[in-house]
Amino acid sequence: MKKLLILSMVLLSSVSYGQIQVYNVNTTPKTSIGKIKSGLAFVAEMEREIEGKDTTYTLSYQEGQYQHITSIKSLRFNSDGNSFDSFYEICKSVFKDENKKNKDYMVILKLGDKDIAVVNSRTMGITCVRIMIGNSYTSPLVENQIDKLFGKIK
């Protein structure tokens, strides 16, 4: 009995002095605003993270230049200056009557610390948006996918 008591004390003392210590846990959850899939494949997702008075958005997307390689990129930006709604309006501007058929229509903006280009991209005669960030870009997104990504429709 004495050996069992000593053994249990040794085990308990080794557990309390473990090698893992948690210092900081990210307690601010990200909320998905909109997610786009093509079948089972991930296309893009917009998330919001609120920490105090600061709101940060993250656009994650499957890089459009690869068909058989999964390469997820992301862009983070703050809500300063109503940037989320402005970004949505710029993406939607591609679908206005005066811009729909203009294959050269492009808006270049700075979002976060990145230069972004929102480009009119026609696919099989359908107007689409491509969001170009540096050397990467999204798959072509049709109007209802833009609405879904920005949480305007469910």
C-alpha positions in Angstrom: 0.0 0.0 0.0 2.9 2.3 0.9 4.4 1.7 -2.6 1.1 2.5 -4.3 0.9 5.8 -2.4 4.5 6.7 -3.3 3.9 5.8 -6.9 0.7 7.9 -7.2 2.5 10.9 -5.6 5.4 10.6 -8.1 2.9 10.4 -11.0 0.9 13.4 -9.8 4.0 15.5 -9.2 5.3 14.8 -12.7 2.0 15.8 -14.3 2.0 19.1 -12.5 5.4 19.9 -13.7 4.7 19.2 -17.4 6.6 20.8 -20.3 3.5 22.6 -21.8 2.6 26.0 -20.5 -0.2 28.0 -22.1 0.6 31.8 -21.9 -1.8 33.3 -24.4 -4.9 31.9 -26.0 -6.6 33.8 -28.8 -10.1 34.2 -27.5 -11.4 36.4 -30.3 -13.2 34.0 -32.6 -13.3 34.6 -36.3 -16.8 34.8 -37.8 -17.4 33.6 -41.3 -19.2 36.3 -43.3 -19.4 34.3 -46.6 -17.9 31.2 -48.1 -17.9 30.1 -51.7 -17.4 26.5 -52.8 -17.5 24.9 -56.3 -18.8 21.4 -55.6 -16.6 20.2 -52.7 -13.7 22.5 -53.6 -13.0 25.7 -51.6 -13.0 28.9 -53.7 -13.0 31.8 -51.2 -14.1 32.9 -47.7 -14.4 36.2 -46.0 -14.0 36.3 -42.2 -14.4 39.0 -39.6 -12.5 39.2 -36.3 -13.6 41.8 -33.7 -11.1 42.6 -30.9 -12.3 45.5 -28.8 -13.1 48.4 -31.1 -10.9 47.0 -34.0 -12.4 44.9 -36.7 -10.2 42.9 -39.0 -11.3 41.1 -42.2 -9.5 38.2 -43.8 -10.2 37.2 -47.4 -8.9 33.6 -48.0 -9.0 32.3 -51.6 -7.8 29.4 -53.7 -5.2 30.7 -56.0 -6.8 30.8 -59.5 -3.6 30.1 -61.5 -3.5 26.4 -60.3 -6.1 23.8 -61.3 -4.6 20.8 -59.6 -2.6 22.3 -56.8 -4.3 23.6 -53.6 -2.7 26.9 -52.8 -4.7 29.0 -50.3 -3.7 32.7 -50.0 -5.1 35.3 -47.7 -5.4 39.0 -47.4 -6.0 40.8 -44.0 -7.3 44.3 -43.8 -8.9 46.6 -41.1 -12.3 48.2 -41.2 -10.7 51.7 -41.3 -12.6 54.1 -43.5 -15.4 51.7 -44.2 -13.0 49.6 -46.3 -15.1 46.4 -46.2 -18.2 48.1 -47.8 -16.0 50.1 -50.2 -14.2 46.9 -51.3 -17.7 45.3 -51.9 -18.9 48.3 -54.0 -15.7 48.2 -56.1 -16.2 44.5 -56.8 -19.9 45.1 -57.7 -19.0 48.0 -60.0 -17.7 45.4 -62.6 -21.4 44.3 -63.0 -22.8 47.8 -63.8 -24.1 48.1 -67.3 -21.4 50.5 -68.4 -18.6 48.2 -67.2 -20.0 44.7 -68.0 -18.8 44.5 -71.6 -15.6 46.6 -71.1 -13.0 43.9 -70.9 -10.4 46.5 -69.9 -12.3 47.7 -66.8 -10.0 47.6 -63.8 -9.9 49.3 -60.4 -6.6 49.4 -58.5 -6.7 50.1 -54.8 -4.7 49.7 -51.6 -6.3 47.4 -49.1 -4.4 46.8 -45.9 -0.8 46.9 -47.0 -1.4 45.3 -50.4 -2.1 46.7 -53.8 -5.3 45.1 -55.2 -6.7 45.1 -58.7 -10.4 44.3 -59.3 -10.6 43.2 -62.9 -13.4 42.5 -65.3 -12.9 38.9 -66.5 -15.2 37.4 -69.1 -15.7 33.6 -68.9 -17.8 32.0 -71.7 -19.5 35.3 -72.2 -20.4 35.8 -68.6 -19.0 38.8 -66.7 -16.9 37.8 -63.7 -14.6 39.5 -61.2 -11.0 38.5 -60.5 -9.3 39.9 -57.5 -5.6 40.2 -58.1 -3.3 40.5 -55.2 0.4 40.7 -56.1 1.2 37.7 -58.3 -1.8 35.7 -57.3 -5.5 36.0 -58.1 -8.9 34.5 -57.4 -10.9 32.3 -59.6 -13.5 34.2 -61.7 -16.4 35.1 -59.4 -19.9 35.8 -60.7 -22.1 38.5 -59.2 -24.0 36.2 -56.8 -20.7 34.8 -55.6 -19.5 38.3 -54.7 -22.7 38.9 -52.8 -22.3 35.6 -50.9 -18.7 36.3 -50.2 -19.5 39.6 -48.6 -22.4 38.3 -46.7 -25.1 40.1 -48.7 -27.0 36.9 -49.4 -26.9 33.6 -47.6 
